Amino acid sequence: MKNTELRIGNFLNDYTGKLCKVRGVNKNGISAPRVDGSAMAQPNRPIKLTEEWLIKFGATYTQSRLMLDNFGFMDKELANNTYRHYPTLKRIEYVHQLQNFYFAWNNEELETKKGYP
């Protein structure tokens, strides 16, 4: 994962698996403190997009498919364990990719539901 793939607000994991949120990006690196406020570690791992994450972002089931408002359906592709966005057919593997694509699609941030980080 390259720094150029990241935007402020993207979620990542540090090397221990703790959740971090990007607060700054520049040519020298990223600033992404842990969400729980504990000691900082270098965030360096993308988070695999899962059904659990889609639900944290507010996706709901419609006709046995996960639907994100103002975005479209997210269907799981079992062959490669990624999600595909309909209507564009774009494959999305990581949480930060979904956040970035959602922003490009809607010109607004993808926020987690209340009670999630």
Secondary structure as GFF3:
##gff-version 3
##sequence-region A 1 117
A	DSSP	three_ten_helix	3	5	.	.	.	ID=ss1
A	DSSP	beta_strand	11	14	.	.	.	ID=ss2
A	DSSP	beta_strand	19	21	.	.	.	ID=ss3
A	DSSP	beta_strand	24	26	.	.	.	ID=ss4
A	DSSP	beta_strand	29	31	.	.	.	ID=ss5
A	DSSP	beta_strand	43	45	.	.	.	ID=ss6
A	DSSP	alpha_helix	51	56	.	.	.	ID=ss7
A	DSSP	beta_strand	60	62	.	.	.	ID=ss8
A	DSSP	beta_strand	65	68	.	.	.	ID=ss9
A	DSSP	beta_strand	72	77	.	.	.	ID=ss10
A	DSSP	beta_strand	82	86	.	.	.	ID=ss11
A	DSSP	beta_strand	90	92	.	.	.	ID=ss12
A	DSSP	alpha_helix	95	106	.	.	.	ID=ss13
###
